[in-house]
Amino acid sequence: MPFISPSYPKGPYVFNNREYFIVAYESDPEAIRRAVPPPLKPQSNVVLYEWIKMPDSSGFGCYEESGTVIPCLFEGEKVNYTAQMYLNDEPPISCGREIWGFPKKYAQPKLRVETDTLTGILDYGGQIVAVGTMQYKHTELSKEATIKSLTSTSCNLKIIPGADFKPSVIRLVAYNIQLLNLHFAYEGPARLSLSSHVNAPTADLPVRKVIGGKHIKGDLILPYGRVMYDYIKEDAKKNFFMPSGKIPLEDKDLLDAVMNCPSMPTMSPSYPGKPVTFTNREYLIFHYRTNSDIIRKVLPEKVIPNPKDEVIFTWLTTEGGSGIGQFSRCTLKIPCTFEGKHYLFSVLSVINNAAGLTTGREIYGMPLKFGFPEMKVKADTFSAKLLYSDQEVAVGSVAYKHYRMDTKEAEDILLTPDLNLKIIPDVAGSAEIAQLVVSEYSDIKIRSAYRGPARLGLVPHVNAPFADFPVVEMLSGTHFFVDRMTLNAGRVVHDF
């Protein structure tokens, strides 16, 4: 997803000049136990906190990452379990979560050298939640030991809900990095400071004693994964617990936490997995005609386009969404019919909130990417723009509160259900979930609605291709202010 401009290509994925800063430290054994899903078992009270800089990543570009890894055992085999990850780039967030189950969230990690010090910083929502420092290149590490460490088995807990919020996928997914070239590897004295944050709980595994740091750089391949353990299959067989299963009965509380977790990561789920109530939501909607050929190219089989080649381009901003927070979003939709019912097919959407992005993609199949939509009133004009990275890709304007609309007409527009193409790959990159999912609102309370003259400008961009749907004729511009509305559970209307 999105079908018109996928967030990521097929793998495997090559990383050139990938740089690691890893701090090993001792933590609280009970805190570690609570963070590890059974049948994994912590190896000891040692935790690894890491920063990774990736300047050249196939399909993903340039980004940085930070997170917590816990050395564990699975049936006696050593594995590194990834408990939480934070990074500043949407494609690897979506790809990592949807293929391997990496517990990724959007944040601002930074790894850099400051004079004689290797420094890692993690900023989540404006708050510093992790700071690591290491003496720069003090003692060279064994090449053989470093290669063995980098290529050893790692695993994640992949959780993908269905459109009805019930779990669709719960698995431990394993993978082994393939090293192409080791540039360098050093160890040395290090320090680590972790701060409490509800959505980035790095400090839930507190630092009791720092063991040391490692600084490594190399070229590598991230291949597809393999399923180590499938919780839903084991649940169906009623085969969780020993002696026939793999989990001791005393770990039932940990198993219950996994089975009831709404989303990744289990230490701090990205979203709650329930209906979302939005308050103080403002819409700016452009209704126009475009070329018929492009409409037919993007609609799935059996979805019938409207005969007038109409599309709807929407900016919205929301002060509060339960479990998601404040955000702005920009979406292009096509009025259509499927099996005789009217829908708005979602083609492409850009949002500035990572919780909203993962909620929309993983539950409803919304074609979401990360960007920066903006709306504002200046003088007699209600204007909006959309930035993808640093490039302006859409600009819209409507005459401010020109003609009052009947709020019933506005409500009818907002009550038209959305139709989304949900595609979630399996651990080998093939589509495991391919569905048409309906998302719709209820309990809509509209404060005001206006219509007026409008203009919309679209700029070509390969990763935000709204301009592929050029404005042939502008039909209308509308502005709604909604006090309250609720997004309900989705419905699967077709399973490919």
CORZIVEN-V247342 format. One record per backbone hydrogen bond with DSSP energy under -0.5 kcal/mol. CO is the residue of the C=O (numbers start at 1). NH is the residue of the N-H. If there is no record, write none. Layout:
co:CO nh:NH
co:CO nh:NH
This chain:
co:1 nh:7
co:2 nh:5
co:13 nh:222
co:14 nh:16
co:14 nh:58
co:15 nh:220
co:16 nh:56
co:17 nh:55
co:18 nh:218
co:19 nh:53
co:20 nh:216
co:21 nh:51
co:22 nh:24
co:22 nh:214
co:23 nh:49
co:24 nh:211
co:24 nh:212
co:25 nh:47
co:26 nh:208
co:26 nh:209
co:28 nh:32
co:29 nh:33
co:30 nh:34
co:31 nh:35
co:32 nh:35
co:32 nh:36
co:33 nh:36
co:35 nh:37
co:37 nh:40
co:41 nh:73
co:45 nh:27
co:46 nh:71
co:47 nh:25
co:48 nh:69
co:49 nh:23
co:50 nh:67
co:51 nh:21
co:52 nh:65
co:53 nh:19
co:54 nh:63
co:56 nh:16
co:57 nh:60
co:57 nh:61
co:61 nh:57
co:63 nh:54
co:64 nh:88
co:65 nh:52
co:66 nh:86
co:67 nh:50
co:68 nh:83
co:68 nh:84
co:69 nh:48
co:69 nh:71
co:70 nh:81
co:71 nh:43
co:71 nh:44
co:72 nh:79
co:73 nh:41
co:74 nh:77
co:77 nh:74
co:79 nh:72
co:79 nh:81
co:80 nh:82
co:80 nh:155
co:81 nh:70
co:81 nh:83
co:84 nh:68
co:85 nh:105
co:86 nh:66
co:87 nh:107
co:89 nh:93
co:90 nh:94
co:91 nh:95
co:92 nh:96
co:93 nh:97
co:94 nh:98
co:95 nh:99
co:95 nh:100
co:96 nh:100
co:96 nh:101
co:96 nh:102
co:102 nh:104
co:103 nh:85
co:105 nh:87
co:108 nh:123
co:110 nh:121
co:112 nh:114
co:112 nh:119
co:113 nh:115
co:114 nh:117
co:116 nh:136
co:117 nh:114
co:117 nh:119
co:118 nh:134
co:119 nh:112
co:120 nh:132
co:121 nh:110
co:122 nh:124
co:122 nh:129
co:122 nh:130
co:123 nh:108
co:123 nh:125
co:124 nh:127
co:127 nh:124
co:127 nh:129
co:129 nh:195
co:130 nh:122
co:131 nh:193
co:132 nh:120
co:133 nh:191
co:134 nh:118
co:135 nh:138
co:139 nh:187
co:142 nh:146
co:143 nh:147
co:144 nh:148
co:145 nh:149
co:146 nh:150
co:147 nh:151
co:148 nh:152
co:149 nh:152
co:153 nh:80
co:154 nh:175
co:155 nh:82
co:156 nh:158
co:156 nh:173
co:157 nh:159
co:158 nh:171
co:159 nh:264
co:160 nh:168
co:160 nh:169
co:162 nh:165
co:163 nh:490
co:166 nh:162
co:169 nh:160
co:170 nh:231
co:170 nh:232
co:171 nh:158
co:171 nh:173
co:172 nh:228
co:172 nh:229
co:173 nh:156
co:174 nh:226
co:175 nh:154
co:177 nh:179
co:178 nh:221
co:181 nh:183
co:181 nh:219
co:184 nh:217
co:185 nh:141
co:186 nh:215
co:187 nh:139
co:188 nh:213
co:189 nh:135
co:191 nh:133
co:193 nh:131
co:195 nh:203
co:200 nh:202
co:201 nh:204
co:202 nh:205
co:204 nh:206
co:206 nh:208
co:209 nh:26
co:212 nh:24
co:213 nh:188
co:214 nh:22
co:215 nh:186
co:216 nh:20
co:217 nh:183
co:217 nh:184
co:218 nh:18
co:219 nh:180
co:219 nh:181
co:220 nh:15
co:221 nh:178
co:221 nh:223
co:222 nh:13
co:226 nh:174
co:226 nh:228
co:229 nh:172
co:229 nh:231
co:230 nh:234
co:231 nh:235
co:232 nh:236
co:233 nh:237
co:234 nh:239
co:235 nh:238
co:240 nh:246
co:240 nh:247
co:241 nh:244
co:241 nh:245
co:247 nh:242
co:248 nh:251
co:249 nh:252
co:251 nh:255
co:252 nh:256
co:253 nh:257
co:254 nh:258
co:255 nh:259
co:256 nh:260
co:258 nh:261
co:264 nh:270
co:265 nh:268
co:275 nh:277
co:276 nh:278
co:276 nh:487
co:277 nh:322
co:278 nh:485
co:279 nh:319
co:279 nh:320
co:280 nh:319
co:281 nh:482
co:282 nh:317
co:283 nh:480
co:284 nh:315
co:285 nh:478
co:286 nh:288
co:286 nh:313
co:287 nh:475
co:287 nh:476
co:288 nh:311
co:289 nh:472
co:289 nh:473
co:291 nh:295
co:292 nh:296
co:293 nh:297
co:294 nh:298
co:295 nh:298
co:295 nh:299
co:300 nh:303
co:302 nh:304
co:302 nh:339
co:304 nh:337
co:306 nh:309
co:309 nh:290
co:310 nh:335
co:311 nh:288
co:312 nh:314
co:312 nh:333
co:313 nh:286
co:314 nh:331
co:315 nh:284
co:316 nh:329
co:317 nh:282
co:318 nh:327
co:320 nh:279
co:321 nh:324
co:321 nh:325
co:327 nh:318
co:328 nh:352
co:329 nh:316
co:330 nh:350
co:331 nh:314
co:332 nh:347
co:332 nh:348
co:333 nh:312
co:334 nh:345
co:335 nh:306
co:336 nh:343
co:337 nh:304
co:338 nh:341
co:341 nh:338
co:343 nh:336
co:343 nh:345
co:344 nh:419
co:345 nh:334
co:345 nh:347
co:347 nh:4
co:348 nh:332
co:349 nh:369
co:350 nh:330
co:351 nh:371
co:353 nh:357
co:354 nh:358
co:355 nh:359
co:356 nh:360
co:357 nh:361
co:358 nh:362
co:359 nh:363
co:359 nh:364
co:360 nh:364
co:360 nh:365
co:360 nh:366
co:361 nh:365
co:366 nh:368
co:367 nh:349
co:369 nh:351
co:372 nh:387
co:374 nh:385
co:376 nh:383
co:378 nh:381
co:380 nh:400
co:381 nh:378
co:381 nh:383
co:382 nh:398
co:383 nh:376
co:384 nh:396
co:385 nh:374
co:386 nh:393
co:386 nh:394
co:387 nh:372
co:387 nh:389
co:388 nh:391
co:391 nh:388
co:391 nh:393
co:393 nh:459
co:394 nh:386
co:395 nh:457
co:396 nh:384
co:397 nh:455
co:398 nh:382
co:399 nh:402
co:403 nh:451
co:406 nh:409
co:406 nh:410
co:407 nh:411
co:408 nh:412
co:409 nh:413
co:410 nh:414
co:411 nh:415
co:412 nh:416
co:413 nh:416
co:417 nh:344
co:418 nh:439
co:419 nh:346
co:420 nh:422
co:420 nh:437
co:421 nh:423
co:422 nh:435
co:424 nh:432
co:424 nh:433
co:426 nh:429
co:427 nh:225
co:430 nh:426
co:432 nh:434
co:433 nh:424
co:434 nh:496
co:435 nh:422
co:435 nh:437
co:436 nh:493
co:436 nh:494
co:437 nh:420
co:438 nh:491
co:439 nh:418
co:440 nh:488
co:442 nh:486
co:443 nh:445
co:444 nh:446
co:445 nh:483
co:445 nh:484
co:448 nh:481
co:449 nh:405
co:450 nh:479
co:451 nh:403
co:452 nh:477
co:453 nh:399
co:455 nh:397
co:457 nh:395
co:461 nh:464
co:464 nh:466
co:465 nh:468
co:466 nh:469
co:468 nh:470
co:470 nh:472
co:473 nh:289
co:476 nh:287
co:477 nh:452
co:478 nh:285
co:479 nh:450
co:480 nh:283
co:481 nh:447
co:481 nh:448
co:481 nh:483
co:482 nh:281
co:483 nh:280
co:484 nh:445
co:485 nh:278
co:486 nh:442
co:486 nh:488
co:487 nh:276
co:491 nh:438
co:491 nh:493
co:494 nh:436
co:494 nh:496
